[in-house]
Amino acid sequence: MDYKAIAEKIYLQVGGKENIADTTHCMTRLRLKLNAYDRVDTEAIRKIPGVMGVNLSDTELQVILGPGRVDNVYNEFAAIMSTGSNDTASPNPDPSISRKPAIGDGKELHAQIRAKNATPLKLLTKRIASIFIPMIPGFIACGLLTGILGISFKINPELTSWPIIQLLTVMSNAIFFGLNILVGHNAAKEFGGSPTMGAILAIVLCHPNLANINLMGTNLVPGRGGIIAVLMVAILGAYLEKYLKKVIPEMFSLFLTPLMVLLIGGLTAIFLLQPMGQVIAEFIGSAATAAIQHGGMFTGFVLGGIWLPLVMLGVHQTMTPIHAQLLSEYGVTILLPILAMAGAGQIGASLAVYVKTKNKFLKKTILSALPVGIMGVGEPLIYGVTLPLGKPFIGACIGGAFGGAVQAAFVVGASAMGISGLPLAATTNNIPVYLMGLITAYIAGFIATWVIGFDDPEEEEQ
């Protein structure tokens, strides 16, 4: 696949460098913040070979490319941005795709729309999620290794005494050993502070020597408040750093700013933010646990059923901090196996479409998208099959709901995040039940779609 060509075509359709305010990417999507969103031709982007779908809101354009591909396209896109001119021409424009002409400037209008819809809570949630997205590969690697080791230990318990296995165990726990530091680093960077100072403040909160200190009759506890406390102190440090740089004379700023950030941020964290963080962290953990334990199958049914629309809207990353907190506190997240069933329901729905449709192009699309769907990447099936057909999307949600009910009924937990589908099984604490829920979602999605039906597109429409 020509990643450079894909990047160039997307660059052309979004209006070039002058219209691009910021460029990032997550596991499956190229995310662009633009100056004028009315200059984007979403239909032309959808037709670019390699693009699985497009989401356009008032605050962001998301081009869905899939795992692996998005990294390569992003690298090419970043290279174009670094050398591209301020006009809207692509370095090697594709004559088959012409850019949608701008309808006026539109900057003022879209600035008003973005300001209206960008509520403080929505923006904060999005920024918090951005802190954890770069860490997802680490969670995947460590989670899979943990799962593989867990299976090996059940087969042969004597493996735990092998030095090489002990080394692998250390590697599997690496993300959790340094989690607070990574969060502190990324949080400070996201909120405009020094990443190093964010990491240092996080180290203060989890330093093992805190256990030897007694203040006012209270023993300090390393790591108290978990990720929540680290987030708060890193964000505080970032804002404090920016403020101090404004009020401290330049000749003293190099010395006084980091010192004041460390002293003020560190002391505030120990006396205020750690206790607050502990309360919030315990609430998140107990709320999630209570919802699953007391709500049982009903809670799993609801969560599994509504998750697919949230993925479609691109807001699914808001759950990432919650998964991270549950992993930090309990070693597993009991929410991820439930939410993963949404993609499984889509597998069943797509299989039903494959069996019933007479459209050869649609059959080919399903066959090409099913393997990655089984591996947990649902966007190709969402935007290529179930969503365009309408009713199968509902069938997929129903399948996810039934699969989620199974996971919740047995309180299945996963030791990783960022993966879904079949690969997630290796990270769960109950592989047979997880697989049973996966198959349940497949079957329920298939039956629901078969019963609901759909309008089979004419061959010539493809």
C-alpha positions as CSV (number, residue, x, y, z in Angstrom):
1,M,0.0,0.0,0.0
2,D,1.3,3.5,-1.0
3,Y,1.1,5.3,2.4
4,K,2.6,8.5,0.9
5,A,-0.1,8.6,-1.8
6,I,-2.8,8.2,0.9
7,A,-1.3,11.0,2.9
8,E,-1.0,13.3,-0.1
9,K,-4.6,12.8,-1.1
10,I,-5.9,13.5,2.4
11,Y,-3.7,16.5,2.6
12,L,-5.2,17.8,-0.6
13,Q,-8.8,17.2,0.5
14,V,-8.5,19.0,3.8
15,G,-7.2,22.2,2.3
16,G,-3.5,22.0,2.7
17,K,-1.1,23.2,5.3
18,E,-2.9,26.6,5.7
19,N,-6.0,24.9,6.9
20,I,-4.4,22.4,9.3
21,A,-4.1,23.5,12.9
22,D,-2.9,20.3,14.5
23,T,-2.2,16.7,13.5
24,T,-2.3,13.6,15.8
25,H,-3.3,10.0,15.6
26,C,-4.6,7.2,17.8
27,M,-4.6,3.4,17.3
28,T,-6.8,3.6,14.2
29,R,-7.5,7.2,13.2
30,L,-5.7,10.2,11.8
31,R,-7.0,13.1,13.8
32,L,-6.9,16.6,12.3
33,K,-7.8,20.0,13.9
34,L,-8.7,22.4,11.1
35,N,-9.2,26.1,10.8
36,A,-12.1,25.9,8.4
37,Y,-14.1,22.6,8.3
38,D,-16.2,23.6,5.3
39,R,-13.2,23.2,3.1
40,V,-13.2,19.4,3.7
41,D,-14.6,17.1,1.1
42,T,-15.4,14.0,3.2
43,E,-16.9,12.1,0.3
44,A,-13.6,12.4,-1.6
45,I,-11.7,11.3,1.4
46,R,-13.9,8.2,1.8
47,K,-13.1,7.2,-1.8
48,I,-9.3,7.3,-1.2
49,P,-8.0,3.7,-1.3
50,G,-7.0,2.6,2.2
51,V,-9.4,4.9,4.0
52,M,-12.0,3.0,6.0
53,G,-14.3,5.9,7.0
54,V,-14.4,9.6,8.0
55,N,-15.9,11.3,11.0
56,L,-16.3,15.1,10.9
57,S,-17.3,17.1,13.9
58,D,-17.1,20.8,14.7
59,T,-13.8,20.3,16.5
60,E,-12.0,17.5,14.7
61,L,-11.7,15.5,11.5
62,Q,-11.1,11.8,12.0
63,V,-9.8,9.7,9.0
64,I,-10.2,6.0,9.9
65,L,-7.3,4.0,8.5
66,G,-6.9,1.1,10.9
67,P,-4.0,-0.1,13.1
68,G,-0.5,-0.1,11.6
69,R,-1.7,1.7,8.5
70,V,-2.5,4.9,10.5
71,D,1.1,5.0,11.9
72,N,2.6,4.9,8.4
73,V,0.2,7.4,6.9
74,Y,0.7,9.7,9.9
75,N,4.5,9.6,9.3
76,E,4.0,10.5,5.6
77,F,1.5,13.2,6.5
78,A,3.8,14.7,9.0
79,A,6.6,14.8,6.4
80,I,4.3,16.6,3.9
81,M,3.4,19.1,6.6
82,S,7.0,19.8,7.4
83,T,7.9,20.5,3.8
84,G,4.5,21.6,2.3
85,S,3.8,25.1,1.3
86,N,0.9,27.2,2.5
87,D,-1.2,26.6,-0.6
88,T,-3.7,23.8,-1.0
89,A,-1.8,21.9,-3.6
90,S,-0.5,18.4,-2.9
91,P,3.2,17.7,-3.8
92,N,1.9,15.0,-6.2
93,P,-1.7,15.7,-6.7
94,D,-4.0,12.9,-7.9
95,P,-5.8,14.2,-11.0
96,S,-8.7,11.8,-10.3
97,I,-9.6,13.6,-7.1
98,S,-10.1,17.3,-7.1
99,R,-10.3,19.4,-3.9
100,K,-13.6,20.8,-2.9
101,P,-13.5,24.5,-3.3
102,A,-13.7,26.6,-0.2
103,I,-17.0,28.2,0.4
104,G,-15.9,31.5,1.7
105,D,-13.5,31.8,4.5
106,G,-15.7,30.2,7.1
107,K,-13.2,30.6,9.9
108,E,-15.3,32.9,12.0
109,L,-18.4,30.8,11.7
110,H,-16.7,27.6,12.5
111,A,-14.9,29.2,15.4
112,Q,-18.3,30.2,16.8
113,I,-19.6,26.6,16.3
114,R,-16.6,25.1,18.0
115,A,-16.8,27.5,20.9
116,K,-20.5,26.6,21.3
117,N,-20.0,22.8,21.3
118,A,-16.6,22.6,23.0
119,T,-17.8,22.5,26.6
120,P,-15.2,22.5,29.3
121,L,-16.0,19.0,30.4
122,K,-15.9,17.7,26.8
123,L,-12.6,19.3,26.1
124,L,-11.1,18.1,29.4
125,T,-12.2,14.6,28.8
126,K,-10.7,14.6,25.4
127,R,-7.4,16.0,26.7
128,I,-7.3,13.4,29.5
129,A,-7.8,10.6,26.9
130,S,-5.0,12.0,24.8
131,I,-2.6,11.5,27.8
132,F,-3.2,7.7,27.7
133,I,-3.4,7.1,24.0
134,P,0.4,7.0,23.5
135,M,0.6,4.4,26.3
136,I,-1.7,1.9,24.7
137,P,1.0,-0.1,22.9
138,G,2.7,-0.6,26.3
139,F,-0.5,-1.9,27.8
140,I,-1.0,-4.2,24.9
141,A,2.5,-5.7,25.0
142,C,2.5,-6.1,28.8
143,G,-1.1,-7.4,28.9
144,L,-0.5,-10.0,26.3
145,L,2.7,-11.2,27.9
146,T,0.9,-11.4,31.3
147,G,-1.8,-13.4,29.7
148,I,0.6,-15.8,28.0
149,L,2.6,-16.3,31.2
150,G,-0.6,-16.9,33.2
151,I,-1.6,-19.6,30.8
152,S,1.9,-21.1,31.0
153,F,1.8,-21.2,34.8
154,K,-1.5,-23.0,34.8
155,I,-0.1,-25.7,32.5
156,N,3.2,-26.0,34.4
157,P,3.4,-24.2,37.8
158,E,7.1,-25.1,38.0
159,L,7.9,-22.5,35.4
160,T,7.7,-19.8,38.0
161,S,11.1,-20.8,39.3
162,W,12.9,-20.5,36.0
163,P,15.1,-17.3,35.8
164,I,14.1,-16.6,32.2
165,I,10.4,-16.8,33.2
166,Q,11.0,-14.5,36.1
167,L,12.6,-12.0,33.8
168,L,9.6,-12.2,31.5
169,T,7.4,-11.6,34.5
170,V,9.3,-8.4,35.2
171,M,8.8,-7.4,31.6
172,S,5.1,-8.1,31.8
173,N,4.8,-5.8,34.8
174,A,6.9,-3.0,33.4
175,I,4.0,-0.7,32.4
176,F,2.5,-0.8,35.9
177,F,5.8,-0.2,37.6
178,G,6.3,3.0,35.6
179,L,2.7,3.9,35.0
180,N,2.6,7.0,37.3
181,I,5.7,8.4,35.7
182,L,4.4,8.0,32.2
183,V,1.1,9.6,33.1
184,G,2.9,12.5,34.8
185,H,5.1,13.0,31.8
186,N,2.3,12.9,29.2
187,A,-0.1,15.0,31.3
188,A,2.4,17.8,31.8
189,K,3.1,17.7,28.1
190,E,-0.6,17.7,27.1
191,F,-1.3,20.8,29.3
192,G,1.7,22.8,28.2
193,G,4.1,22.2,31.0
194,S,7.6,20.5,31.1
195,P,7.2,16.7,30.7
196,T,10.2,16.2,32.9
197,M,8.7,18.2,35.8
198,G,5.4,16.2,35.4
199,A,7.4,13.0,35.6
200,I,9.3,14.2,38.7
201,L,6.1,15.3,40.5
202,A,4.7,11.8,39.8
203,I,7.9,10.2,41.2
204,V,7.4,12.2,44.4
205,L,3.9,10.7,44.9
206,C,5.1,7.1,44.4
207,H,8.6,7.4,46.0
208,P,9.1,4.3,48.3
209,N,10.7,6.5,51.0
210,L,7.4,8.2,51.7
211,A,6.6,5.1,53.7
212,N,9.3,6.2,56.3
213,I,7.7,9.6,56.9
214,N,5.1,10.4,59.5
215,L,3.5,13.9,59.3
216,M,1.2,15.0,62.0
217,G,0.7,11.5,63.2
218,T,-0.1,10.2,59.7
219,N,2.1,7.8,57.8
220,L,2.6,8.8,54.2
221,V,1.7,6.1,51.6
222,P,3.6,5.8,48.3
223,G,1.3,5.8,45.4
224,R,-1.7,6.9,47.3
225,G,-4.4,8.3,45.0
226,G,-3.1,6.3,42.1
227,I,-3.3,7.7,38.6
228,I,-5.9,10.3,39.6
229,A,-3.6,12.0,42.0
230,V,-0.8,12.0,39.4
231,L,-3.0,13.5,36.8
232,M,-4.0,16.3,39.2
233,V,-0.5,17.1,40.3
234,A,0.9,17.0,36.8
235,I,-1.8,19.3,35.5
236,L,-1.3,21.6,38.5
237,G,2.4,21.7,37.8
238,A,1.9,22.6,34.1
239,Y,-0.4,25.5,34.9
240,L,1.8,26.7,37.7
241,E,4.9,26.5,35.4
242,K,3.2,28.6,32.8
243,Y,2.1,31.2,35.4
244,L,5.5,31.4,37.0
245,K,7.2,32.0,33.6
246,K,5.0,35.1,33.2
247,V,5.8,36.6,36.6
248,I,9.4,35.6,37.3
249,P,12.0,37.7,35.5
250,E,13.7,35.9,32.6
251,M,17.2,35.9,34.2
252,F,15.8,34.0,37.2
253,S,13.2,31.9,35.5
254,L,15.6,29.0,34.6
255,F,16.4,28.5,38.3
256,L,13.3,29.5,40.2
257,T,10.5,28.2,38.0
258,P,11.3,24.5,38.2
259,L,12.2,24.8,41.9
260,M,8.9,26.5,42.7
261,V,7.0,24.0,40.6
262,L,8.6,21.1,42.5
263,L,8.1,22.7,46.0
264,I,4.6,24.0,45.5
265,G,3.4,21.1,43.4
266,G,5.0,18.4,45.5
267,L,3.7,19.8,48.9
268,T,0.2,20.5,47.5
269,A,0.1,16.9,46.1
270,I,1.1,15.3,49.4
271,F,-1.2,17.3,51.6
272,L,-4.2,17.9,49.3
273,L,-4.2,16.1,45.9
274,Q,-3.2,12.6,47.2
275,P,-6.1,12.5,49.6
276,M,-8.5,13.8,47.0
277,G,-7.1,11.4,44.4
278,Q,-7.6,8.5,46.7
279,V,-11.3,9.4,47.2
280,I,-11.9,9.7,43.5
281,A,-9.9,6.6,42.6
282,E,-11.8,4.5,45.2
283,F,-15.1,5.9,43.9
284,I,-14.2,4.9,40.3
285,G,-13.1,1.4,41.3
286,S,-16.1,0.8,43.6
287,A,-18.6,2.3,41.2
288,A,-17.4,0.0,38.3
289,T,-17.3,-3.0,40.6
290,A,-20.7,-2.3,42.1
291,A,-22.3,-1.7,38.7
292,I,-21.1,-5.1,37.4
293,Q,-21.7,-7.1,40.6
294,H,-25.1,-5.6,41.4
295,G,-26.3,-4.9,37.9
296,G,-24.9,-8.1,36.6
297,M,-26.1,-9.2,33.2
298,F,-28.4,-6.1,32.8
299,T,-25.4,-3.8,33.2
300,G,-23.4,-5.8,30.7
301,F,-26.3,-5.9,28.3
302,V,-26.7,-2.1,28.3
303,L,-22.9,-1.3,28.1
304,G,-22.3,-3.9,25.3
305,G,-25.3,-2.6,23.4
306,I,-24.5,1.1,23.4
307,W,-20.7,0.8,22.9
308,L,-20.7,0.4,19.1
309,P,-22.4,3.8,18.5
310,L,-19.9,5.4,20.8
311,V,-17.0,3.9,18.8
312,M,-18.7,5.1,15.6
313,L,-18.7,8.7,17.1
314,G,-15.1,8.4,18.0
315,V,-15.6,9.1,21.7
316,H,-14.6,5.6,22.9
317,Q,-11.2,6.9,24.0
318,T,-12.8,8.6,27.0
319,M,-12.9,5.3,28.7
320,T,-9.1,4.9,28.5
321,P,-8.4,6.7,31.8
322,I,-11.0,4.6,33.6
323,H,-9.4,1.4,32.2
324,A,-6.0,2.6,33.3
325,Q,-7.2,3.4,36.8
326,L,-8.8,0.0,37.2
327,L,-5.7,-1.7,35.9
328,S,-3.6,0.2,38.3
329,E,-5.8,-0.5,41.3
330,Y,-7.0,-4.1,40.6
331,G,-4.6,-5.4,37.9
332,V,-7.6,-5.9,35.6
333,T,-10.3,-3.9,34.0
334,I,-13.7,-5.5,34.2
335,L,-15.2,-3.1,31.7
336,L,-13.1,-3.9,28.7
337,P,-14.3,-7.5,28.1
338,I,-17.9,-6.2,28.2
339,L,-17.2,-3.3,25.7
340,A,-15.2,-5.6,23.5
341,M,-18.4,-7.6,22.7
342,A,-19.7,-4.7,20.6
343,G,-17.2,-5.6,17.9
344,A,-18.0,-9.3,18.2
345,G,-21.7,-8.5,17.6
346,Q,-20.7,-6.8,14.4
347,I,-18.9,-10.0,13.3
348,G,-22.1,-11.9,13.6
349,A,-24.1,-9.2,11.9
350,S,-21.7,-9.0,9.0
351,L,-21.8,-12.8,8.6
352,A,-25.6,-12.6,8.3
353,V,-25.3,-10.0,5.6
354,Y,-22.7,-12.1,3.8
355,V,-25.1,-15.1,3.7
356,K,-28.1,-13.1,2.6
357,T,-26.7,-10.6,0.2
358,K,-26.5,-11.2,-3.5
359,N,-24.2,-8.3,-4.0
360,K,-20.7,-9.6,-5.0
361,F,-19.0,-6.3,-4.1
362,L,-20.5,-6.4,-0.6
363,K,-19.5,-10.0,-0.1
364,K,-15.9,-9.1,-1.1
365,T,-15.9,-6.2,1.3
366,I,-17.1,-8.4,4.2
367,L,-14.5,-11.1,3.5
368,S,-11.7,-8.5,3.4
369,A,-12.9,-6.8,6.7
370,L,-13.8,-9.9,8.7
371,P,-10.2,-11.0,9.6
372,V,-9.3,-7.6,11.2
373,G,-12.8,-7.5,12.8
374,I,-12.1,-10.8,14.5
375,M,-8.8,-9.3,15.7
376,G,-10.7,-6.4,17.3
377,V,-10.6,-3.7,14.6
378,G,-14.2,-2.9,13.9
379,E,-14.1,0.3,11.8
380,P,-14.0,-1.5,8.4
381,L,-17.1,-3.4,9.2
382,I,-18.8,-0.4,10.7
383,Y,-18.2,2.0,7.8
384,G,-18.1,-0.6,5.0
385,V,-21.0,-2.9,5.9
386,T,-23.3,-2.5,8.9
387,L,-23.7,1.3,9.1
388,P,-24.3,1.9,5.4
389,L,-27.0,-0.8,5.4
390,G,-28.6,0.6,8.6
391,K,-30.5,-2.4,10.1
392,P,-27.4,-4.6,10.4
393,F,-25.9,-2.0,12.6
394,I,-28.8,-2.4,15.0
395,G,-28.3,-6.2,14.8
396,A,-24.6,-5.7,15.7
397,C,-25.6,-3.7,18.8
398,I,-27.9,-6.4,19.9
399,G,-25.2,-9.0,19.5
400,G,-22.8,-6.8,21.6
401,A,-25.5,-6.5,24.3
402,F,-25.9,-10.3,24.7
403,G,-22.1,-10.8,24.7
404,G,-21.7,-8.1,27.3
405,A,-24.3,-9.7,29.5
406,V,-22.2,-12.9,29.5
407,Q,-19.0,-11.1,30.5
408,A,-20.7,-9.2,33.2
409,A,-22.4,-12.2,34.6
410,F,-19.0,-13.9,35.3
411,V,-17.2,-10.6,36.0
412,V,-14.4,-11.3,33.5
413,G,-11.4,-8.9,33.7
414,A,-8.6,-8.1,31.3
415,S,-5.0,-7.1,32.1
416,A,-4.6,-5.0,29.0
417,M,-6.3,-2.2,27.2
418,G,-6.2,-1.0,23.6
419,I,-7.1,-4.4,22.1
420,S,-10.3,-6.2,21.6
421,G,-11.8,-9.2,19.9
422,L,-10.0,-12.6,19.9
423,P,-6.6,-11.3,21.0
424,L,-8.1,-9.9,24.2
425,A,-8.8,-13.5,25.3
426,A,-5.1,-14.1,26.2
427,T,-5.2,-11.2,28.7
428,T,-8.4,-12.2,30.6
429,N,-8.7,-13.9,33.9
430,N,-11.3,-16.4,32.6
431,I,-10.5,-17.3,29.0
432,P,-13.2,-19.9,28.5
433,V,-16.0,-17.5,29.7
434,Y,-14.6,-14.7,27.6
435,L,-14.6,-16.9,24.5
436,M,-18.2,-18.1,25.4
437,G,-19.3,-14.4,25.5
438,L,-17.5,-13.8,22.2
439,I,-19.4,-16.7,20.5
440,T,-22.6,-15.5,22.1
441,A,-22.1,-12.1,20.6
442,Y,-21.4,-13.7,17.2
443,I,-24.5,-15.8,17.3
444,A,-26.8,-13.1,18.7
445,G,-25.6,-10.5,16.1
446,F,-26.1,-13.0,13.3
447,I,-29.7,-14.0,14.4
448,A,-30.7,-10.4,15.1
449,T,-29.5,-9.2,11.7
450,W,-31.1,-12.2,10.0
451,V,-34.5,-11.5,11.6
452,I,-34.4,-7.7,11.2
453,G,-33.2,-8.0,7.6
454,F,-31.9,-5.2,5.3
455,D,-32.3,-3.8,1.9
456,D,-29.8,-5.6,-0.4
457,P,-28.1,-2.9,-2.5
458,E,-28.2,-3.4,-6.3
459,E,-25.0,-4.5,-7.9
460,E,-24.8,-1.5,-10.2
461,E,-24.9,0.8,-7.2
462,Q,-21.5,-0.4,-6.2
